[in-house]
């Protein structure tokens, strides 16, 4: 199939199936998509016309950008965000904008979960996760400030990747918390993720055959106990990995992990109250109640609390070598449980915040289910800058689940 045929098939598929799913909020028409394809193919990039969905938290010059808020309805940026430019350089074609919660916070979108009917797709990158899960696009872009890539990937049963902070460019992203906001990706397989993320980052994260990684699993955590579904997922991962020939070791998390988890709240709150100061100060009535209340509380975070949070995060990053002593990667649940019932909540980022604050690469690998038979991902966590190792371990786990 030619790139032109693949693009038209994608647009037709979205038109036919996304009415109920509601993963896209803006789409190119045929002429606009053809222009994007011509520009993408001109550079002879690795992705060679691959259709891509981009979360509507990024600026796009040829599509409206609403940031999930009525305040920015019909907003039209003049330039593309850096990640959109990176997609084009790599040969990808942005076919449309995927839904985001309001300013990438917690107010749910209208998007549905194709792999867990009647349950949330998660957030804030709801549309990107759902679009890949439904097979509408093979690659979609999201962001994570708490757990907004890994959690929806878990709920929707797809691969979600949050690289090290800053590994993928953020200019042109509407910020919520600038020291936490991280660009992430969704695909169907880890191999696809390695190819796509390498192309967009301009780095060599390709997968190569070598010895199996050593996996560590902690069974006790300072933020909350494992749910029945979370424990089931980790037990399934340990069994599959050992059967595939990998070494799996039980580990204890250090005490400072609890302090890092708590520090995330102060860092995010202080920065969010400033990143959205005008929206709150001049347009509070246009914000959702959940965001308006949060920003009001976030304004109470003191400079001293913020500084203490940054100090705690820096200390945690310095201590990472000890965390990985004797193991290559750590496995945890990607989310607290299966996707919550209904659409009033996007779920909790409990199992992601600490790693986001520590700027560590994380990969959600599908292949297990919870107590109700719905998707539950296993999160692969690696040390800062170890994207290639994180992806390698994720592919080994993915293959072990299929073994």
Secondary structure, DSSP 4 states (H G I P E B T S, - for coil): --HHHHHHHHHHHHHHHHHHH--EEEE--HHHHHHHHHHHHHTT-TTTT-EEEEETTB--SSS---TT-GGGTT---SS--HHHHHHHHTT-EEEEEEP--GGGSSS--S---TTSTTB---SSSHHHHHHHHTTS-SEEEEEESSSTTHHHHHHHTSEEEE-STTSS--TTB--S-TTT-EEEEEESSHHHHHHHHHHHHTS-------SPPEEEEES--SS-PPPHHHHHHHHHHHHHHHHTT-EEEEE---THHHHHHHHHHHHHHHHHHHHTHHHHHHHGGGS-HHHHHHHHHHTT--HHHHHHHHHHHHHHHHTHHHHTTT-SEEEEESSSSSPPBBSS-----TTTHHHHHTT--EEEEEEEE-TTS-EEEEEEE--TT-HHHHHHHHHHHHHHHH-
